[in-house]
Amino acid sequence: MSEPVLQRYAWDGVQREVAEWWTLKKGQRRAVCRMFTHVFGHELRLEVSRELVASEVCRDDEQVLSCQERWRAVLEAKGWKKA
């Protein structure tokens, strides 16, 4: 079975949101992992209560999957739950 390939949109100089990986909550706070187009592939952004707390540019699908899983694991270890 082949692994899924993330669609890479033609770069036109403007970043666009193309996916929301997950949302976690802790009390009234929400953490969201979003994916945007980027000249070098995809950019993942982690926002907590609408404030950018982390960003990483990923050149391939493996990096995207690894990064979002790593961020999620860290938050879940700190008590964040699926929204």
N, C-alpha and C positions, 0 to 999 in steps of 0.2 A: 504494500500500500504506500503510495507516495505521500510525502508531507505537504501540507497546504503551503502555497506561496502567496505572500502578501502582495496585493496589487500595488504597483508603483506607478503613480500618476505622472504624466509629463510635467516637468518642472517649468513653470512660467514666471518664476520670480516672486510668487506670492505663496506664503504658507497657508495651507487650508487643513482644517480638522477633517480626518478621514475615518477615525474610529474612536470609540470609548471602550477601553479594555475592561474596566471594572470600577465600581464605587463601593467604598467601605465607610462605615460610620462608627463613631465612638462618642456617645452622648449626643450633643447637638452638632458636632463637627462631622464633616464629610471629606473624604479623600477620594480623588478621582484621578485615574490614569488615562490620559488622552494621547492619541497619535496624530501627528501632523505631517504633511508633506515637507520635504527638505531637499535641498540641492544634492546632498550626498546620500539620500535614502529616505529614512523616516526619523522624526524626532518624537521621543516620548516625553511627556510632561506630567509631573505629579503635582497636583494642586490640593492643598488642604484649606478648607474654608475659603475657597476661591483665591488663595494666595499661592503663587508658584514656589515650590520648595525644592524641586529637582527637575533637571532636564538632561536628556542624553540623546545624542545623535547616533543612530544605528544604521550601519551600512548593509546589513542583510537580515533575513528573517530570524535566524538563530539569535542574533544580538537583541532583536526586538523581544522575542519570547523570553529570553534569559533575563533581560532588564526588568520587564514588567512583573515576572514571577519573583525576582529578587526583592523589588520594592514591596510587593504584596506580602511576601513572607515576613519582612521586617515589621510592617505595620500589624499584621496578625499576631506576631509575637508580642507586640505591645498592647494587645487587647482590642484591636479594631476588628469589626465583624462585617459580614456581607450586608449591604444595604437592601 
